[in-house]
Amino acid sequence: MIPENYGHLIVGKSYVVTQEFTDYDGLRHSPGETWTYLGYDSFFYDAGLTLYISPGDSIRLQDADLFQRHIVSRLETYIG
């Protein structure tokens, strides 16, 4: 995990899901879900992005046309 900011996400800051989305693992994240951003990992070989959040969880996304590119490219629309 890289404990650095990613886009508008700042390490240690709390966030709330503002628009529903489904991650790479098929888990639905609904408006009102709250967590603290801890860092990220990028996996360039498969366009993967893992956002580490507390409490002890992660959100996996894939920045590819058939997956979650529309979410990754506009994270601020889904997470505020």
DSSP file (Angstrom, degrees, kcal/mol; ACC not computed):
  #  RESIDUE AA STRUCTURE BP1 BP2  ACC     N-H-->O    O-->H-N    N-H-->O    O-->H-N    TCO  KAPPA ALPHA  PHI   PSI    X-CA   Y-CA   Z-CA
    1    1 A M              0   0    0      0, 0.0    40,-0.2     0, 0.0    50,-0.1   0.000 360.0 360.0 360.0 136.4    0.0    0.0    0.0
    2    2 A I  B     -A   40   0A   0     38,-3.0     2,-2.4     2,-0.1    38,-2.2  -0.904 360.0-147.8 -99.4 112.4    1.2    3.5   -0.9
    3    3 A P        +     0   0    0      0, 0.0     2,-0.3     0, 0.0    36,-0.2  -0.361  59.2 114.1 -80.7  64.3    0.1    5.9    1.9
    4    4 A E  S    S-     0   0    0     -2,-2.4    -2,-0.1    36,-0.1     5,-0.0  -0.875  73.6 -89.2-129.6 161.0   -0.3    8.8   -0.4
    5    5 A N        -     0   0    0     -2,-0.3     2,-0.4     6,-0.1     5,-0.2  -0.304  34.0-157.0 -63.3 152.3   -3.2   10.9   -1.7
    6    6 A Y  B >   -E    9   0B   0      3,-1.9     3,-2.6    33,-0.1     2,-0.1  -0.948  56.7 -50.9-135.9 115.2   -5.0    9.7   -4.8
    7    7 A G  T 3  S-     0   0    0     -2,-0.4    -2,-0.0     1,-0.3     0, 0.0  -0.398 126.1 -15.2  57.0-125.5   -6.8   12.3   -6.9
    8    8 A H  T 3  S+     0   0    0     -2,-0.1     2,-0.4    -3,-0.1    -1,-0.3   0.518 113.9 106.3 -85.9  -5.3   -9.1   14.2   -4.5
    9    9 A L  B <   -E    6   0B   0     -3,-2.6    -3,-1.9    -5,-0.0     2,-0.5  -0.638  55.1-161.2 -80.9 127.0   -8.7   11.5   -1.8
   10   10 A I    >   -     0   0    0     -2,-0.4     3,-2.2    -5,-0.2    27,-0.3  -0.926  26.4-106.7-113.3 128.3   -6.4   12.7    1.1
   11   11 A V  T 3  S+     0   0    0     -2,-0.5    27,-0.2     1,-0.3     3,-0.1  -0.249 104.3  16.0 -54.0 130.6   -4.8   10.2    3.5
   12   12 A G  T 3  S+     0   0    0     25,-3.1     2,-0.3     1,-0.3    -1,-0.3   0.332  97.1 120.7  89.0  -6.6   -6.5   10.2    6.9
   13   13 A K    <   -     0   0    0     -3,-2.2    24,-2.2    24,-0.3    -1,-0.3  -0.693  61.7-123.2 -93.8 144.3   -9.6   12.1    5.7
   14   14 A S  E     -B   36   0A   0     -2,-0.3     2,-0.3    22,-0.2    22,-0.3  -0.622  30.4-171.7 -85.5 143.7  -13.1   10.6    6.1
   15   15 A Y  E     -B   35   0A   0     20,-3.2    20,-1.9    -2,-0.3     2,-0.4  -0.905  13.9-148.5-133.4 159.4  -15.3   10.2    3.0
   16   16 A V  E     -B   34   0A   0     -2,-0.3    64,-2.8    18,-0.2     2,-0.4  -0.988  26.1-115.9-129.0 139.2  -18.9    9.3    2.2
   17   17 A V  B     +F   79   0C   0     16,-2.6    15,-2.4    -2,-0.4    62,-0.3  -0.618  32.1 178.4 -72.3 126.2  -20.2    7.6   -0.9
   18   18 A T        +     0   0    0     60,-2.5     2,-0.4    -2,-0.4    61,-0.2   0.637  67.1  32.0-105.8 -20.4  -22.4   10.1   -2.7
   19   19 A Q  S    S-     0   0    0     59,-1.2    -1,-0.3    11,-0.1    10,-0.1  -0.993  90.9-107.7-140.3 131.7  -23.5    8.0   -5.7
   20   20 A E        +     0   0    0     -2,-0.4     2,-0.3    -3,-0.1    10,-0.2  -0.233  44.6 165.9 -59.2 140.8  -23.9    4.2   -5.7
   21   21 A F  E     -G   29   0D   0      8,-1.8     8,-3.2    57,-0.1     2,-0.5  -0.981  31.3-131.3-150.3 160.3  -21.3    2.1   -7.5
   22   22 A T  E     -G   28   0D   0     -2,-0.3     6,-0.2     6,-0.2     2,-0.0  -0.956  25.3-142.7-114.7 130.8  -20.2   -1.5   -7.8
   23   23 A D    >   -     0   0    0      4,-2.4     3,-2.0    -2,-0.5    38,-0.2  -0.166  35.8 -86.6 -85.8-177.7  -16.5   -2.3   -7.5
   24   24 A Y  T 3  S+     0   0    0     36,-3.0    37,-0.1     1,-0.3    -1,-0.1   0.800 127.2  54.8 -59.5 -32.1  -14.5   -5.0   -9.3
   25   25 A D  T 3  S-     0   0    0     35,-0.4    -1,-0.3     2,-0.1     3,-0.1   0.397 120.3-107.0 -84.9   3.4  -15.5   -7.7   -6.8
   26   26 A G  S <  S+     0   0    0     -3,-2.0     2,-0.4     1,-0.3    -2,-0.1   0.585  71.2 146.0  83.1  10.0  -19.1   -7.0   -7.3
   27   27 A L        -     0   0    0      1,-0.0    -4,-2.4     2,-0.0     2,-0.4  -0.687  44.4-134.5 -84.3 130.7  -19.6   -5.3   -4.0
   28   28 A R  E     -G   22   0D   0     -2,-0.4     2,-0.6    -6,-0.2    -6,-0.2  -0.693  11.8-158.6 -87.3 133.2  -22.1   -2.4   -4.0
   29   29 A H  E     -G   21   0D   0     -8,-3.2    -8,-1.8    -2,-0.4     3,-0.1  -0.958  17.3-160.2-113.7 114.5  -21.2    0.8   -2.3
   30   30 A S    >   -     0   0    0     -2,-0.6     3,-2.2   -10,-0.2   -13,-0.3  -0.603  29.0 -84.9-100.2 153.1  -24.3    2.8   -1.4
   31   31 A P  T 3  S+     0   0    0      0, 0.0   -13,-0.2     0, 0.0    -1,-0.1  -0.253 115.6  33.9 -52.4 137.1  -24.8    6.5   -0.6
   32   32 A G  T 3  S+     0   0    0    -15,-2.4     2,-0.2     1,-0.4   -14,-0.1   0.145  79.6 134.6  99.0 -18.2  -24.1    7.2    3.0
   33   33 A E    <   -     0   0    0     -3,-2.2   -16,-2.6   -16,-0.2    -1,-0.4  -0.473  39.4-164.0 -62.5 130.3  -21.3    4.5    3.4
   34   34 A T  E     +B   16   0A   0    -18,-0.2     2,-0.3    -2,-0.2   -18,-0.2  -0.916  20.5 144.7-124.1 148.9  -18.5    6.2    5.2
   35   35 A W  E     -B   15   0A   0    -20,-1.9   -20,-3.2    -2,-0.3     2,-0.5  -0.967  43.7-103.2-165.7 170.4  -14.8    5.4    5.7
   36   36 A T  E     -BC  14  54A   0     18,-1.2    18,-2.1    -2,-0.3     2,-0.3  -0.913  33.4-125.8-108.1 131.8  -11.4    6.9    6.1
   37   37 A Y  E     + C   0  53A   0    -24,-2.2   -25,-3.1    -2,-0.5   -24,-0.3  -0.610  31.1 171.7 -78.5 131.0   -9.0    6.8    3.1
   38   38 A L  E     -     0   0A   0     14,-3.2     2,-0.3     1,-0.4    15,-0.2   0.671  51.8 -69.9-112.5 -26.2   -5.6    5.2    4.0
   39   39 A G  E     - C   0  52A   0     13,-1.2    13,-3.1   -36,-0.2    -1,-0.4  -0.968  44.6-112.7 157.3-170.7   -3.8    4.8    0.6
   40   40 A Y  E     -AC   2  51A   0    -38,-2.2   -38,-3.0    -2,-0.3     2,-0.3  -0.945   2.7-145.6-150.4 167.3   -3.7    3.0   -2.7
   41   41 A D  E     - C   0  50A   0      9,-1.8     9,-2.7    -2,-0.3     2,-0.4  -0.987  15.0-153.5-134.6 141.6   -2.0    0.5   -4.9
   42   42 A S  E     - C   0  49A   0     -2,-0.3     2,-0.5     7,-0.2     7,-0.2  -0.936   3.4-162.8-114.0 140.7   -1.9    0.6   -8.7
   43   43 A F  E > > - C   0  48A   0      5,-2.7     5,-2.3    -2,-0.4     3,-1.2  -0.851   6.8-175.5-124.1  92.7   -1.4   -2.5  -10.9
   44   44 A F  G > 5S+     0   0    0     -2,-0.5     3,-0.7     1,-0.3    -1,-0.1   0.796  74.9  66.6 -63.1 -33.1   -0.4   -1.3  -14.3
   45   45 A Y  G 3 5S+     0   0    0      1,-0.2    -1,-0.3     2,-0.1    -2,-0.0   0.764 121.3  18.7 -64.4 -24.6   -0.4   -4.7  -16.0
   46   46 A D  G < 5S-     0   0    0     -3,-1.2    -1,-0.2     2,-0.1    -2,-0.2   0.173 107.2-110.8-129.9  18.8   -4.2   -5.0  -15.6
   47   47 A A  T < 5 +     0   0    0     -3,-0.7    16,-3.3    -4,-0.5    -3,-0.2   0.797  62.7 163.9  58.3  30.8   -5.2   -1.4  -15.0
   48   48 A G  E   < -CD  43  62A   0     -5,-2.3    -5,-2.7    14,-0.2     2,-0.4  -0.505  22.3-173.3 -83.4 149.2   -6.1   -2.3  -11.4
   49   49 A L  E     -CD  42  61A   0     12,-2.6    12,-3.1    -7,-0.2     2,-0.5  -0.975   3.7-168.4-141.3 124.8   -6.5    0.2   -8.6
   50   50 A T  E     -CD  41  60A   0     -9,-2.7    -9,-1.8    -2,-0.4     2,-0.6  -0.972   5.9-160.1-115.7 123.1   -7.0   -0.7   -4.9
   51   51 A L  E     -CD  40  59A   0      8,-2.8     8,-2.5    -2,-0.5     2,-0.5  -0.901  13.3-145.4 -99.2 122.8   -8.2    2.0   -2.5
   52   52 A Y  E     +CD  39  58A   0    -13,-3.1   -14,-3.2    -2,-0.6   -13,-1.2  -0.774  26.4 172.2 -92.1 130.1   -7.4    1.1    1.1
   53   53 A I  E  >  -CD  37  57A   0      4,-2.4     4,-2.6    -2,-0.5   -16,-0.2  -0.890  24.7 -80.4-133.2 159.8   -9.9    2.3    3.6
   54   54 A S  E  4 S+C   36   0A   0    -18,-2.1   -18,-1.2    -2,-0.3     4,-0.0  -0.862 100.5  54.1-107.1 149.4  -10.7    1.8    7.3
   55   55 A P  T  4 S-     0   0    0      0, 0.0    -1,-0.3     0, 0.0     3,-0.1   0.081 127.6 -70.5 -87.0 113.4  -11.9    0.0    9.0
   56   56 A G  T  4 S+     0   0    0      1,-0.2     2,-0.2    -4,-0.0    -2,-0.2   0.770  99.0 110.9  46.1  48.2   -9.5   -2.6    7.5
   57   57 A D  E  <  -D   53   0A   0     -4,-2.6    -4,-2.4     2,-0.0     2,-0.3  -0.788  47.8-149.4-137.6 177.9  -11.0   -2.9    4.1
   58   58 A S  E     -D   52   0A   0     -2,-0.2     2,-0.5    -6,-0.2    -6,-0.2  -0.984  10.9-139.8-150.0 159.3  -10.3   -2.1    0.4
   59   59 A I  E     -D   51   0A   0     -8,-2.5    -8,-2.8    -2,-0.3     2,-0.4  -0.985  20.9-157.1-122.0 117.5  -12.2   -1.1   -2.7
   60   60 A R  E     +D   50   0A   0     -2,-0.5   -36,-3.0   -10,-0.2   -35,-0.4  -0.820  16.5 172.4 -99.7 134.5  -10.8   -2.7   -5.9
   61   61 A L  E     -D   49   0A   0    -12,-3.1   -12,-2.6    -2,-0.4     2,-0.5  -0.934  24.0-142.6-133.7 156.3  -11.5   -1.1   -9.3
   62   62 A Q  E     -D   48   0A   0     -2,-0.3     2,-2.1   -14,-0.2     6,-2.0  -0.977  11.0-145.4-125.2 120.0  -10.3   -1.8  -12.8
   63   63 A D        +     0   0    0    -16,-3.3     2,-0.3    -2,-0.5   -15,-0.1  -0.453  60.7 114.5 -82.9  67.3   -9.6    1.2  -15.0
   64   64 A A  S > >S-     0   0    0     -2,-2.1     3,-2.0     1,-0.1     5,-1.5  -0.961  77.4-109.4-136.5 152.9  -10.8   -0.4  -18.3
   65   65 A D  T 3 5S+     0   0    0     -2,-0.3     5,-0.2     1,-0.3    -1,-0.1   0.834 116.4  45.3 -51.7 -41.9  -13.7    0.3  -20.6
   66   66 A L  T 3 5S+     0   0    0      2,-0.1    -1,-0.3     3,-0.1    -3,-0.1   0.434 121.3  35.9 -86.1   2.5  -15.7   -2.9  -19.7
   67   67 A F  T < 5S-     0   0    0     -3,-2.0     3,-0.3    -5,-0.1    -4,-0.1   0.284 122.5 -35.7-121.2-115.7  -15.1   -2.5  -16.0
   68   68 A Q  T >>5S+     0   0    0     -6,-2.0     4,-2.7     1,-0.2     3,-1.2   0.042  82.6 120.3-110.8  26.4  -15.0    0.6  -13.7
   69   69 A R  H 3><S+     0   0    0     -5,-1.5     4,-2.6     1,-0.3     5,-0.2   0.892  76.4  57.8 -56.1 -39.6  -13.2    3.2  -15.9
   70   70 A H  H 34 S+     0   0    0     -3,-0.3    -1,-0.3    -6,-0.2     4,-0.2   0.769 112.3  41.8 -63.4 -24.6  -16.3    5.5  -15.6
   71   71 A I  H X4 S+     0   0    0     -3,-1.2     3,-1.1     2,-0.1    -2,-0.2   0.910 113.9  49.0 -85.2 -49.9  -15.8    5.4  -11.8
   72   72 A V  H >< S+     0   0    0     -4,-2.7     3,-0.9     1,-0.3    -2,-0.2   0.883 110.6  51.4 -57.7 -41.1  -12.0    5.7  -11.7
   73   73 A S  T 3< S+     0   0    0     -4,-2.6    -1,-0.3     1,-0.3    -2,-0.1   0.653 123.1  30.2 -73.8 -14.1  -12.0    8.7  -14.0
   74   74 A R  T X>  +     0   0    0     -3,-1.1     3,-2.2    -5,-0.2     4,-0.7  -0.225  69.2 147.1-137.9  46.3  -14.7   10.5  -11.9
   75   75 A L  H X> S+     0   0    0     -3,-0.9     4,-2.9     1,-0.3     3,-1.1   0.847  70.6  63.8 -51.8 -38.1  -14.1    9.4   -8.3
   76   76 A E  H 34 S+     0   0    0      1,-0.3    -1,-0.3     2,-0.2    -4,-0.1   0.718  96.9  58.5 -63.8 -19.4  -15.2   12.7   -7.0
   77   77 A T  H <4 S+     0   0    0     -3,-2.2    -1,-0.3    -6,-0.2    -2,-0.2   0.799 117.6  30.8 -74.9 -29.9  -18.7   12.1   -8.4
   78   78 A Y  H << S+     0   0    0     -3,-1.1   -60,-2.5    -4,-0.7   -59,-1.2   0.713 123.9  42.3-100.9 -27.4  -19.0    8.9   -6.4
   79   79 A I  B  <   F   17   0C   0     -4,-2.9    -1,-0.2   -62,-0.3   -62,-0.2  -0.979 360.0 360.0-129.8 120.2  -17.0    9.7   -3.3
   80   80 A G              0   0    0    -64,-2.8   -63,-0.2    -2,-0.5    -1,-0.1   0.409 360.0 360.0-128.7 360.0  -17.1   13.0   -1.5
